[in-house]
């Protein structure tokens, strides 16, 4: 019996890799940012580039986050989406670390002020072994640290798609180790305070009722 991928679409992980386009809208909503992994990068086997851009609109005050004990990327900057062309002369660069995240790991963060878009991506290039994870977020202040972090994990199962693209099913929505994916997020209770509500009997006191 020859069961090919066409018979088991739920196991086919390479749709986005084949088409070079982001997945359907349902996938893009699962991640804040559009991640692309280029490996090998510039034809070098142990060179990896991480490319991040917004799904839509503009993304100013962008920040990369890597483990505090990592030696640091070879290069980082911005460039046209999908090209791998990197301009390291970033406007108003910001950097800090190693710093301890709240209830999290020791990290180094860095980034720039110029807005990313669907046509302009941020790039991070590693020589040799990449860090265990790379996270990305947006800062509230011009020189401030990032919030709303989203991370990808490299781990030991280093991504090796033949055409250097990884689609959304390869763990992008799993938070990086020790990073709280909800740090800075407040989806559930946006400003609503239920502590003062008494939903039980709408103020009626039934204690004096005799049945």
Secondary structure as UniProt FT lines:
FT   HELIX           5..7
FT   HELIX           9..11
FT   HELIX           15..19
FT   HELIX           25..28
FT   TURN            29..30
FT   STRAND          33..38
FT   TURN            42..43
FT   TURN            45..46
FT   STRAND          47..54
FT   STRAND          62..67
FT   TURN            68..69
FT   STRAND          75..80
FT   TURN            81..83
FT   TURN            91..92
FT   STRAND          94..100
FT   TURN            102..103
FT   STRAND          106..112
FT   STRAND          120..127
FT   STRAND          133..139
FT   TURN            142..143
FT   STRAND          146..153
FT   TURN            162..163
FT   TURN            168..173
FT   TURN            177..178
FT   TURN            181..184
FT   TURN            190..191
FT   TURN            195..196
FT   TURN            202..203
FT   TURN            207..208
//
